[in-house]
Amino acid sequence: MSIDTIKLEGVDDLVRRVNALVPKARTAVKRGLRKASKPIVAAAKAGAPRETGSLAAAQDSIVREGRTLYAVIGAKRGKKSAARKRAEASGRRLEPANYAHLQERGVRPHSLGKVHTEVLMTVLTGNKRRKRIVARWNDAGAHHPGHPAQPFLGPAFEAHKAEVLPALKSELLKVLESAG
């Protein structure tokens, strides 16, 4: 059995060029994800429930980088809107990222927990007044009636998910064409 030798010229140059493309490709994918997430965010803003308007105003996207690149679309924490500023001025703390999932999926009726109640009474014993517990009980607590789901993010994604791949493809093609 004979072993044939193949000599390849220019492999080092090819490896160098491919390695030079990797950072540019990551940047292109990030740019493509940002571009592809814009219509999804716009549709989520349009479909979000409008009781105060802060949930719609908080919709945004962030491109994250780990082993893979991905975009997170939803209510951005800390995003200020006019409705949120009004609510905070009146003393309410309004963070749409804390309740967006409840609007999206709905809430079943549920108890808000047991309430431990004690009745204190000032009792005169001798010449001293002391507070004493004269009654204790556990109450069932308040009841939340629940509310139906008002999906806005899921339908926005479903309506625009076909646009994601073409956006990524166009950005990567620009990088490959510029490499020659």
Biotite code that builds the C-alpha atoms (Angstrom):
import biotite.structure as struc

atoms = struc.array([
    struc.Atom([0.000, 0.000, 0.000], chain_id="A", res_id=1, res_name="MET", atom_name="CA", element="C"),
    struc.Atom([1.481, 3.317, -0.976], chain_id="A", res_id=2, res_name="SER", atom_name="CA", element="C"),
    struc.Atom([0.829, 6.668, 0.620], chain_id="A", res_id=3, res_name="ILE", atom_name="CA", element="C"),
    struc.Atom([0.500, 9.602, -1.721], chain_id="A", res_id=4, res_name="ASP", atom_name="CA", element="C"),
    struc.Atom([1.559, 13.023, -0.596], chain_id="A", res_id=5, res_name="THR", atom_name="CA", element="C"),
    struc.Atom([-0.542, 16.070, -1.322], chain_id="A", res_id=6, res_name="ILE", atom_name="CA", element="C"),
    struc.Atom([1.042, 19.460, -1.124], chain_id="A", res_id=7, res_name="LYS", atom_name="CA", element="C"),
    struc.Atom([-1.284, 22.397, -0.478], chain_id="A", res_id=8, res_name="LEU", atom_name="CA", element="C"),
    struc.Atom([0.007, 25.903, -0.950], chain_id="A", res_id=9, res_name="GLU", atom_name="CA", element="C"),
    struc.Atom([-1.604, 28.933, 0.625], chain_id="A", res_id=10, res_name="GLY", atom_name="CA", element="C"),
    struc.Atom([-3.231, 27.081, 3.528], chain_id="A", res_id=11, res_name="VAL", atom_name="CA", element="C"),
    struc.Atom([-1.622, 29.402, 6.067], chain_id="A", res_id=12, res_name="ASP", atom_name="CA", element="C"),
    struc.Atom([-3.038, 32.407, 4.224], chain_id="A", res_id=13, res_name="ASP", atom_name="CA", element="C"),
    struc.Atom([-6.509, 30.773, 4.104], chain_id="A", res_id=14, res_name="LEU", atom_name="CA", element="C"),
    struc.Atom([-6.465, 30.017, 7.856], chain_id="A", res_id=15, res_name="VAL", atom_name="CA", element="C"),
    struc.Atom([-5.366, 33.593, 8.604], chain_id="A", res_id=16, res_name="ARG", atom_name="CA", element="C"),
    struc.Atom([-8.184, 35.017, 6.452], chain_id="A", res_id=17, res_name="ARG", atom_name="CA", element="C"),
    struc.Atom([-10.837, 32.775, 8.044], chain_id="A", res_id=18, res_name="VAL", atom_name="CA", element="C"),
    struc.Atom([-9.625, 33.686, 11.538], chain_id="A", res_id=19, res_name="ASN", atom_name="CA", element="C"),
    struc.Atom([-9.809, 37.369, 10.599], chain_id="A", res_id=20, res_name="ALA", atom_name="CA", element="C"),
    struc.Atom([-13.450, 36.879, 9.533], chain_id="A", res_id=21, res_name="LEU", atom_name="CA", element="C"),
    struc.Atom([-14.604, 35.447, 12.876], chain_id="A", res_id=22, res_name="VAL", atom_name="CA", element="C"),
    struc.Atom([-14.795, 38.782, 14.810], chain_id="A", res_id=23, res_name="PRO", atom_name="CA", element="C"),
    struc.Atom([-16.386, 40.480, 11.807], chain_id="A", res_id=24, res_name="LYS", atom_name="CA", element="C"),
    struc.Atom([-18.929, 37.652, 11.549], chain_id="A", res_id=25, res_name="ALA", atom_name="CA", element="C"),
    struc.Atom([-19.827, 37.974, 15.267], chain_id="A", res_id=26, res_name="ARG", atom_name="CA", element="C"),
    struc.Atom([-20.323, 41.704, 14.792], chain_id="A", res_id=27, res_name="THR", atom_name="CA", element="C"),
    struc.Atom([-22.472, 41.037, 11.728], chain_id="A", res_id=28, res_name="ALA", atom_name="CA", element="C"),
    struc.Atom([-24.627, 38.532, 13.632], chain_id="A", res_id=29, res_name="VAL", atom_name="CA", element="C"),
    struc.Atom([-25.107, 41.070, 16.450], chain_id="A", res_id=30, res_name="LYS", atom_name="CA", element="C"),
    struc.Atom([-26.100, 43.710, 13.908], chain_id="A", res_id=31, res_name="ARG", atom_name="CA", element="C"),
    struc.Atom([-28.456, 41.227, 12.233], chain_id="A", res_id=32, res_name="GLY", atom_name="CA", element="C"),
    struc.Atom([-30.087, 40.298, 15.552], chain_id="A", res_id=33, res_name="LEU", atom_name="CA", element="C"),
    struc.Atom([-30.647, 43.961, 16.398], chain_id="A", res_id=34, res_name="ARG", atom_name="CA", element="C"),
    struc.Atom([-32.114, 44.548, 12.947], chain_id="A", res_id=35, res_name="LYS", atom_name="CA", element="C"),
    struc.Atom([-34.340, 41.446, 13.116], chain_id="A", res_id=36, res_name="ALA", atom_name="CA", element="C"),
    struc.Atom([-35.640, 42.229, 16.616], chain_id="A", res_id=37, res_name="SER", atom_name="CA", element="C"),
    struc.Atom([-36.907, 45.728, 15.728], chain_id="A", res_id=38, res_name="LYS", atom_name="CA", element="C"),
    struc.Atom([-40.181, 44.591, 14.067], chain_id="A", res_id=39, res_name="PRO", atom_name="CA", element="C"),
    struc.Atom([-40.826, 42.131, 16.921], chain_id="A", res_id=40, res_name="ILE", atom_name="CA", element="C"),
    struc.Atom([-40.363, 44.901, 19.509], chain_id="A", res_id=41, res_name="VAL", atom_name="CA", element="C"),
    struc.Atom([-42.612, 47.255, 17.501], chain_id="A", res_id=42, res_name="ALA", atom_name="CA", element="C"),
    struc.Atom([-45.354, 44.612, 17.297], chain_id="A", res_id=43, res_name="ALA", atom_name="CA", element="C"),
    struc.Atom([-45.017, 43.849, 21.039], chain_id="A", res_id=44, res_name="ALA", atom_name="CA", element="C"),
    struc.Atom([-45.365, 47.568, 21.825], chain_id="A", res_id=45, res_name="LYS", atom_name="CA", element="C"),
    struc.Atom([-48.458, 47.777, 19.632], chain_id="A", res_id=46, res_name="ALA", atom_name="CA", element="C"),
    struc.Atom([-50.066, 44.696, 21.200], chain_id="A", res_id=47, res_name="GLY", atom_name="CA", element="C"),
    struc.Atom([-49.208, 45.319, 24.863], chain_id="A", res_id=48, res_name="ALA", atom_name="CA", element="C"),
    struc.Atom([-52.108, 46.050, 27.257], chain_id="A", res_id=49, res_name="PRO", atom_name="CA", element="C"),
    struc.Atom([-52.525, 49.816, 27.709], chain_id="A", res_id=50, res_name="ARG", atom_name="CA", element="C"),
    struc.Atom([-53.788, 50.385, 31.242], chain_id="A", res_id=51, res_name="GLU", atom_name="CA", element="C"),
    struc.Atom([-50.932, 52.792, 32.042], chain_id="A", res_id=52, res_name="THR", atom_name="CA", element="C"),
    struc.Atom([-48.806, 52.466, 28.900], chain_id="A", res_id=53, res_name="GLY", atom_name="CA", element="C"),
    struc.Atom([-45.626, 51.662, 30.800], chain_id="A", res_id=54, res_name="SER", atom_name="CA", element="C"),
    struc.Atom([-45.611, 47.983, 29.730], chain_id="A", res_id=55, res_name="LEU", atom_name="CA", element="C"),
    struc.Atom([-45.641, 48.987, 26.066], chain_id="A", res_id=56, res_name="ALA", atom_name="CA", element="C"),
    struc.Atom([-42.972, 51.638, 26.630], chain_id="A", res_id=57, res_name="ALA", atom_name="CA", element="C"),
    struc.Atom([-40.689, 49.138, 28.385], chain_id="A", res_id=58, res_name="ALA", atom_name="CA", element="C"),
    struc.Atom([-40.514, 46.719, 25.425], chain_id="A", res_id=59, res_name="GLN", atom_name="CA", element="C"),
    struc.Atom([-36.984, 46.542, 24.050], chain_id="A", res_id=60, res_name="ASP", atom_name="CA", element="C"),
    struc.Atom([-34.337, 44.093, 22.856], chain_id="A", res_id=61, res_name="SER", atom_name="CA", element="C"),
    struc.Atom([-30.807, 43.408, 24.025], chain_id="A", res_id=62, res_name="ILE", atom_name="CA", element="C"),
    struc.Atom([-28.241, 41.315, 22.154], chain_id="A", res_id=63, res_name="VAL", atom_name="CA", element="C"),
    struc.Atom([-26.333, 39.108, 24.570], chain_id="A", res_id=64, res_name="ARG", atom_name="CA", element="C"),
    struc.Atom([-23.108, 37.257, 23.994], chain_id="A", res_id=65, res_name="GLU", atom_name="CA", element="C"),
    struc.Atom([-22.010, 34.016, 25.605], chain_id="A", res_id=66, res_name="GLY", atom_name="CA", element="C"),
    struc.Atom([-20.960, 30.893, 23.773], chain_id="A", res_id=67, res_name="ARG", atom_name="CA", element="C"),
    struc.Atom([-23.678, 31.849, 21.337], chain_id="A", res_id=68, res_name="THR", atom_name="CA", element="C"),
    struc.Atom([-25.202, 35.155, 20.346], chain_id="A", res_id=69, res_name="LEU", atom_name="CA", element="C"),
    struc.Atom([-28.870, 35.731, 21.110], chain_id="A", res_id=70, res_name="TYR", atom_name="CA", element="C"),
    struc.Atom([-31.380, 38.524, 21.480], chain_id="A", res_id=71, res_name="ALA", atom_name="CA", element="C"),
    struc.Atom([-33.593, 38.991, 24.542], chain_id="A", res_id=72, res_name="VAL", atom_name="CA", element="C"),
    struc.Atom([-36.871, 40.710, 23.723], chain_id="A", res_id=73, res_name="ILE", atom_name="CA", element="C"),
    struc.Atom([-39.277, 41.882, 26.415], chain_id="A", res_id=74, res_name="GLY", atom_name="CA", element="C"),
    struc.Atom([-39.824, 44.442, 29.151], chain_id="A", res_id=75, res_name="ALA", atom_name="CA", element="C"),
    struc.Atom([-36.518, 46.115, 29.928], chain_id="A", res_id=76, res_name="LYS", atom_name="CA", element="C"),
    struc.Atom([-35.854, 46.727, 33.611], chain_id="A", res_id=77, res_name="ARG", atom_name="CA", element="C"),
    struc.Atom([-35.408, 50.373, 34.581], chain_id="A", res_id=78, res_name="GLY", atom_name="CA", element="C"),
    struc.Atom([-36.811, 51.840, 31.373], chain_id="A", res_id=79, res_name="LYS", atom_name="CA", element="C"),
    struc.Atom([-38.620, 55.073, 32.275], chain_id="A", res_id=80, res_name="LYS", atom_name="CA", element="C"),
    struc.Atom([-41.845, 56.140, 30.592], chain_id="A", res_id=81, res_name="SER", atom_name="CA", element="C"),
    struc.Atom([-44.201, 59.024, 31.260], chain_id="A", res_id=82, res_name="ALA", atom_name="CA", element="C"),
    struc.Atom([-46.725, 56.615, 32.837], chain_id="A", res_id=83, res_name="ALA", atom_name="CA", element="C"),
    struc.Atom([-44.053, 55.110, 35.073], chain_id="A", res_id=84, res_name="ARG", atom_name="CA", element="C"),
    struc.Atom([-42.867, 58.557, 36.185], chain_id="A", res_id=85, res_name="LYS", atom_name="CA", element="C"),
    struc.Atom([-46.474, 59.531, 37.049], chain_id="A", res_id=86, res_name="ARG", atom_name="CA", element="C"),
    struc.Atom([-46.960, 56.324, 39.044], chain_id="A", res_id=87, res_name="ALA", atom_name="CA", element="C"),
    struc.Atom([-43.706, 56.792, 40.942], chain_id="A", res_id=88, res_name="GLU", atom_name="CA", element="C"),
    struc.Atom([-44.592, 60.425, 41.680], chain_id="A", res_id=89, res_name="ALA", atom_name="CA", element="C"),
    struc.Atom([-47.795, 59.229, 43.365], chain_id="A", res_id=90, res_name="SER", atom_name="CA", element="C"),
    struc.Atom([-45.819, 56.786, 45.497], chain_id="A", res_id=91, res_name="GLY", atom_name="CA", element="C"),
    struc.Atom([-46.417, 53.549, 43.563], chain_id="A", res_id=92, res_name="ARG", atom_name="CA", element="C"),
    struc.Atom([-43.481, 51.496, 42.384], chain_id="A", res_id=93, res_name="ARG", atom_name="CA", element="C"),
    struc.Atom([-44.107, 50.375, 38.849], chain_id="A", res_id=94, res_name="LEU", atom_name="CA", element="C"),
    struc.Atom([-41.630, 47.999, 37.177], chain_id="A", res_id=95, res_name="GLU", atom_name="CA", element="C"),
    struc.Atom([-43.118, 46.464, 33.994], chain_id="A", res_id=96, res_name="PRO", atom_name="CA", element="C"),
    struc.Atom([-40.490, 43.704, 33.955], chain_id="A", res_id=97, res_name="ALA", atom_name="CA", element="C"),
    struc.Atom([-42.007, 42.418, 37.221], chain_id="A", res_id=98, res_name="ASN", atom_name="CA", element="C"),
    struc.Atom([-45.502, 41.870, 35.813], chain_id="A", res_id=99, res_name="TYR", atom_name="CA", element="C"),
    struc.Atom([-45.102, 41.433, 32.037], chain_id="A", res_id=100, res_name="ALA", atom_name="CA", element="C"),
    struc.Atom([-45.240, 37.637, 32.312], chain_id="A", res_id=101, res_name="HIS", atom_name="CA", element="C"),
    struc.Atom([-48.506, 37.877, 34.282], chain_id="A", res_id=102, res_name="LEU", atom_name="CA", element="C"),
    struc.Atom([-50.095, 39.917, 31.504], chain_id="A", res_id=103, res_name="GLN", atom_name="CA", element="C"),
    struc.Atom([-48.767, 37.564, 28.826], chain_id="A", res_id=104, res_name="GLU", atom_name="CA", element="C"),
    struc.Atom([-49.947, 34.312, 30.436], chain_id="A", res_id=105, res_name="ARG", atom_name="CA", element="C"),
    struc.Atom([-52.766, 35.401, 32.761], chain_id="A", res_id=106, res_name="GLY", atom_name="CA", element="C"),
    struc.Atom([-53.370, 34.647, 36.428], chain_id="A", res_id=107, res_name="VAL", atom_name="CA", element="C"),
    struc.Atom([-55.687, 32.081, 38.033], chain_id="A", res_id=108, res_name="ARG", atom_name="CA", element="C"),
    struc.Atom([-57.828, 33.136, 40.996], chain_id="A", res_id=109, res_name="PRO", atom_name="CA", element="C"),
    struc.Atom([-55.827, 32.652, 44.180], chain_id="A", res_id=110, res_name="HIS", atom_name="CA", element="C"),
    struc.Atom([-55.556, 33.533, 47.848], chain_id="A", res_id=111, res_name="SER", atom_name="CA", element="C"),
    struc.Atom([-53.090, 36.239, 48.792], chain_id="A", res_id=112, res_name="LEU", atom_name="CA", element="C"),
    struc.Atom([-52.030, 34.269, 51.865], chain_id="A", res_id=113, res_name="GLY", atom_name="CA", element="C"),
    struc.Atom([-53.117, 33.891, 55.457], chain_id="A", res_id=114, res_name="LYS", atom_name="CA", element="C"),
    struc.Atom([-53.316, 36.948, 57.629], chain_id="A", res_id=115, res_name="VAL", atom_name="CA", element="C"),
    struc.Atom([-52.259, 36.545, 61.254], chain_id="A", res_id=116, res_name="HIS", atom_name="CA", element="C"),
    struc.Atom([-54.261, 38.957, 63.371], chain_id="A", res_id=117, res_name="THR", atom_name="CA", element="C"),
    struc.Atom([-53.805, 39.869, 67.012], chain_id="A", res_id=118, res_name="GLU", atom_name="CA", element="C"),
    struc.Atom([-55.908, 42.181, 69.130], chain_id="A", res_id=119, res_name="VAL", atom_name="CA", element="C"),
    struc.Atom([-53.942, 44.152, 71.698], chain_id="A", res_id=120, res_name="LEU", atom_name="CA", element="C"),
    struc.Atom([-55.579, 45.773, 74.652], chain_id="A", res_id=121, res_name="MET", atom_name="CA", element="C"),
    struc.Atom([-54.134, 47.968, 77.346], chain_id="A", res_id=122, res_name="THR", atom_name="CA", element="C"),
    struc.Atom([-54.840, 46.335, 80.673], chain_id="A", res_id=123, res_name="VAL", atom_name="CA", element="C"),
    struc.Atom([-54.444, 47.999, 84.033], chain_id="A", res_id=124, res_name="LEU", atom_name="CA", element="C"),
    struc.Atom([-52.696, 45.627, 86.437], chain_id="A", res_id=125, res_name="THR", atom_name="CA", element="C"),
    struc.Atom([-52.085, 47.178, 89.794], chain_id="A", res_id=126, res_name="GLY", atom_name="CA", element="C"),
    struc.Atom([-50.804, 50.652, 89.068], chain_id="A", res_id=127, res_name="ASN", atom_name="CA", element="C"),
    struc.Atom([-49.157, 49.741, 85.715], chain_id="A", res_id=128, res_name="LYS", atom_name="CA", element="C"),
    struc.Atom([-50.621, 49.724, 82.250], chain_id="A", res_id=129, res_name="ARG", atom_name="CA", element="C"),
    struc.Atom([-49.550, 46.848, 80.042], chain_id="A", res_id=130, res_name="ARG", atom_name="CA", element="C"),
    struc.Atom([-50.461, 45.822, 76.533], chain_id="A", res_id=131, res_name="LYS", atom_name="CA", element="C"),
    struc.Atom([-51.757, 42.290, 76.364], chain_id="A", res_id=132, res_name="ARG", atom_name="CA", element="C"),
    struc.Atom([-52.898, 40.114, 73.502], chain_id="A", res_id=133, res_name="ILE", atom_name="CA", element="C"),
    struc.Atom([-56.542, 39.343, 74.162], chain_id="A", res_id=134, res_name="VAL", atom_name="CA", element="C"),
    struc.Atom([-57.352, 37.535, 70.886], chain_id="A", res_id=135, res_name="ALA", atom_name="CA", element="C"),
    struc.Atom([-55.521, 35.806, 68.040], chain_id="A", res_id=136, res_name="ARG", atom_name="CA", element="C"),
    struc.Atom([-56.761, 34.273, 64.832], chain_id="A", res_id=137, res_name="TRP", atom_name="CA", element="C"),
    struc.Atom([-55.716, 33.409, 61.298], chain_id="A", res_id=138, res_name="ASN", atom_name="CA", element="C"),
    struc.Atom([-57.823, 34.789, 58.537], chain_id="A", res_id=139, res_name="ASP", atom_name="CA", element="C"),
    struc.Atom([-57.918, 33.324, 55.029], chain_id="A", res_id=140, res_name="ALA", atom_name="CA", element="C"),
    struc.Atom([-56.685, 36.639, 53.708], chain_id="A", res_id=141, res_name="GLY", atom_name="CA", element="C"),
    struc.Atom([-57.639, 38.531, 50.605], chain_id="A", res_id=142, res_name="ALA", atom_name="CA", element="C"),
    struc.Atom([-58.596, 36.768, 47.389], chain_id="A", res_id=143, res_name="HIS", atom_name="CA", element="C"),
    struc.Atom([-57.283, 37.767, 43.967], chain_id="A", res_id=144, res_name="HIS", atom_name="CA", element="C"),
    struc.Atom([-59.914, 37.171, 41.277], chain_id="A", res_id=145, res_name="PRO", atom_name="CA", element="C"),
    struc.Atom([-57.299, 36.491, 38.588], chain_id="A", res_id=146, res_name="GLY", atom_name="CA", element="C"),
    struc.Atom([-57.420, 37.780, 35.026], chain_id="A", res_id=147, res_name="HIS", atom_name="CA", element="C"),
    struc.Atom([-57.285, 36.216, 31.574], chain_id="A", res_id=148, res_name="PRO", atom_name="CA", element="C"),
    struc.Atom([-54.120, 36.113, 29.503], chain_id="A", res_id=149, res_name="ALA", atom_name="CA", element="C"),
    struc.Atom([-53.440, 39.097, 27.274], chain_id="A", res_id=150, res_name="GLN", atom_name="CA", element="C"),
    struc.Atom([-50.652, 37.755, 25.069], chain_id="A", res_id=151, res_name="PRO", atom_name="CA", element="C"),
    struc.Atom([-48.659, 40.387, 23.213], chain_id="A", res_id=152, res_name="PHE", atom_name="CA", element="C"),
    struc.Atom([-45.042, 39.174, 23.023], chain_id="A", res_id=153, res_name="LEU", atom_name="CA", element="C"),
    struc.Atom([-45.731, 35.646, 21.742], chain_id="A", res_id=154, res_name="GLY", atom_name="CA", element="C"),
    struc.Atom([-47.953, 36.809, 18.863], chain_id="A", res_id=155, res_name="PRO", atom_name="CA", element="C"),
    struc.Atom([-45.398, 39.516, 17.975], chain_id="A", res_id=156, res_name="ALA", atom_name="CA", element="C"),
    struc.Atom([-42.656, 36.895, 17.720], chain_id="A", res_id=157, res_name="PHE", atom_name="CA", element="C"),
    struc.Atom([-44.822, 34.477, 15.720], chain_id="A", res_id=158, res_name="GLU", atom_name="CA", element="C"),
    struc.Atom([-45.776, 37.224, 13.259], chain_id="A", res_id=159, res_name="ALA", atom_name="CA", element="C"),
    struc.Atom([-42.167, 38.297, 12.589], chain_id="A", res_id=160, res_name="HIS", atom_name="CA", element="C"),
    struc.Atom([-39.998, 35.219, 13.158], chain_id="A", res_id=161, res_name="LYS", atom_name="CA", element="C"),
    struc.Atom([-39.660, 34.640, 9.408], chain_id="A", res_id=162, res_name="ALA", atom_name="CA", element="C"),
    struc.Atom([-37.766, 37.954, 9.134], chain_id="A", res_id=163, res_name="GLU", atom_name="CA", element="C"),
    struc.Atom([-34.963, 36.902, 11.506], chain_id="A", res_id=164, res_name="VAL", atom_name="CA", element="C"),
    struc.Atom([-33.054, 34.545, 9.208], chain_id="A", res_id=165, res_name="LEU", atom_name="CA", element="C"),
    struc.Atom([-33.047, 36.862, 6.156], chain_id="A", res_id=166, res_name="PRO", atom_name="CA", element="C"),
    struc.Atom([-31.741, 39.732, 8.319], chain_id="A", res_id=167, res_name="ALA", atom_name="CA", element="C"),
    struc.Atom([-28.896, 37.574, 9.647], chain_id="A", res_id=168, res_name="LEU", atom_name="CA", element="C"),
    struc.Atom([-28.157, 36.254, 6.168], chain_id="A", res_id=169, res_name="LYS", atom_name="CA", element="C"),
    struc.Atom([-27.930, 39.734, 4.625], chain_id="A", res_id=170, res_name="SER", atom_name="CA", element="C"),
    struc.Atom([-25.518, 40.949, 7.331], chain_id="A", res_id=171, res_name="GLU", atom_name="CA", element="C"),
    struc.Atom([-23.273, 37.874, 6.977], chain_id="A", res_id=172, res_name="LEU", atom_name="CA", element="C"),
    struc.Atom([-23.256, 38.203, 3.173], chain_id="A", res_id=173, res_name="LEU", atom_name="CA", element="C"),
    struc.Atom([-22.029, 41.787, 3.529], chain_id="A", res_id=174, res_name="LYS", atom_name="CA", element="C"),
    struc.Atom([-19.066, 40.538, 5.613], chain_id="A", res_id=175, res_name="VAL", atom_name="CA", element="C"),
    struc.Atom([-18.238, 37.740, 3.159], chain_id="A", res_id=176, res_name="LEU", atom_name="CA", element="C"),
    struc.Atom([-18.476, 40.047, 0.160], chain_id="A", res_id=177, res_name="GLU", atom_name="CA", element="C"),
    struc.Atom([-16.176, 42.589, 1.799], chain_id="A", res_id=178, res_name="SER", atom_name="CA", element="C"),
    struc.Atom([-13.611, 39.819, 2.474], chain_id="A", res_id=179, res_name="ALA", atom_name="CA", element="C"),
    struc.Atom([-13.409, 39.031, -1.195], chain_id="A", res_id=180, res_name="GLY", atom_name="CA", element="C"),
])
